[in-house]
Amino acid sequence: MNIDKKTYRLKPQVKIENLLPEIDQKKDCQRIIDGLLKNKKSIPSVYFYDETGSQLFEEITRLPEYYLNRTEKLLLAEVSTQIADGIKDIDIVEIGSGDCSKISILFDSIPAINRKTIRYLPIDISQSAIQKSANNLIDCFPEIEVHGIAANFLDQIRLPYQRKKRLFCFFGSTIGNLSRKKSLNFLINLKENMEPGDRLLLGLDLIKNPKIIEAAYNDSQKVTEKFNQNILNVVNQKIKSDFYPKDFNHLAYYNQDYCRIEMHLKAKKDLMVSSPYLENNIWIKKNETIHTENSHKFSPGQINYLTKKSGFEIKRKFFDPKQWYSIVELTKR
Ligand SMILES: C[S@@+](CC[C@H](N)C(=O)[O-])C[C@H]1O[C@@H](n2cnc3c(N)ncnc32)[C@H](O)[C@@H]1O
């Protein structure tokens, strides 16, 4: 499989466009270095998702503690007939599509005759995830045309020509990985890419008992630990550094002030890291942390604020019976 060509074909109904080579590699490396040189070190969470990272994330979604995936899927299964009602002649654009397992629930609720009229456009930074999931999807829904886009959804949402109405989907509470300000800007930008009448389905994890939330990011099988440590392998690849992931402990806790899970890597001992991109080595003290991810949680009031402030109209809101998760359906007027 040639992953370097900009556009290549897999199964006949699948086309994948690769916008990743357009990302400025210098800027990419600079972002990582800037984060590592800060007083409070950090690495942007987008670097979790190389092939190993995507596989580990899929494993996380199957863990008993990781209620997010299970709850969103059950909720989607419950409401998908309402959402799917009348869906035909439409482009479905999924942002951060991952393993595409959630969109399959929606496709299941669309009659086969209408599915034939749908084009599905998954967008993800992980080229391997997009290839694998697009091929798997076609095995189950061979009548759907798939046009995958390997791209950064923060600054590369550039869709093919609009031939139809669009339904955008942003599941997995991935919006919670952005800061509150960035999530608002992201929604505003997304709305700019939409036409009046287009819809957005947004999955959001709700504020709940912190113990339940913390357990989801501290699983007993330590898959989340491996996922967290793997970001250093991606960093090593990008900036040719010599991090040894096992030198760090996984740390994930709920920050009440910001209503978010914070994931960090905590140094087990004093460390020195070098990279040809760095003038001086980086020194990391024992117990010093590198902040790798935020996962913001939402109250119904915050959801209203975020969606209205970004100029969307709330069409419907769905909650699971425990009020742990919400899917909101938004439209652009
Ligand atoms: C939390 S996972 C959710 C995956 C899937 N939507 C789900 O609900 O299971 C986030 C997904 O977004 C992708 N992703 C993260 N940051 C991204 C970015 N800046 N641009 C494109 N994709 C990104 C990851 O590769 C991953 O598949």
The ligand as an ORCA input file, in Angstrom:
! r2SCAN-3c Opt
* xyz 0 1
  C     -11.011     10.712     20.925
  S     -10.715      9.936     19.379
  C     -12.397      9.682     18.815
  C     -12.506      8.713     17.674
  C     -13.940      8.417     17.209
  N     -14.600      9.609     16.708
  C     -14.736      7.838     18.356
  O     -15.697      8.472     18.764
  O     -14.405      6.727     18.799
  C     -10.172     11.294     18.417
  C     -10.003     11.006     16.940
  O      -9.719     12.232     16.277
  C      -8.504     12.127     15.550
  N      -7.833     13.426     15.716
  C      -7.360     13.991     16.849
  N      -6.892     15.222     16.604
  C      -7.062     15.446     15.280
  C      -6.795     16.547     14.408
  N      -6.255     17.670     14.865
  N      -7.126     16.417     13.111
  C      -7.688     15.280     12.617
  N      -7.980     14.205     13.391
  C      -7.666     14.299     14.703
  C      -7.724     10.978     16.144
  O      -6.869     10.354     15.210
  C      -8.855     10.061     16.602
  O      -9.256      9.174     15.606
*
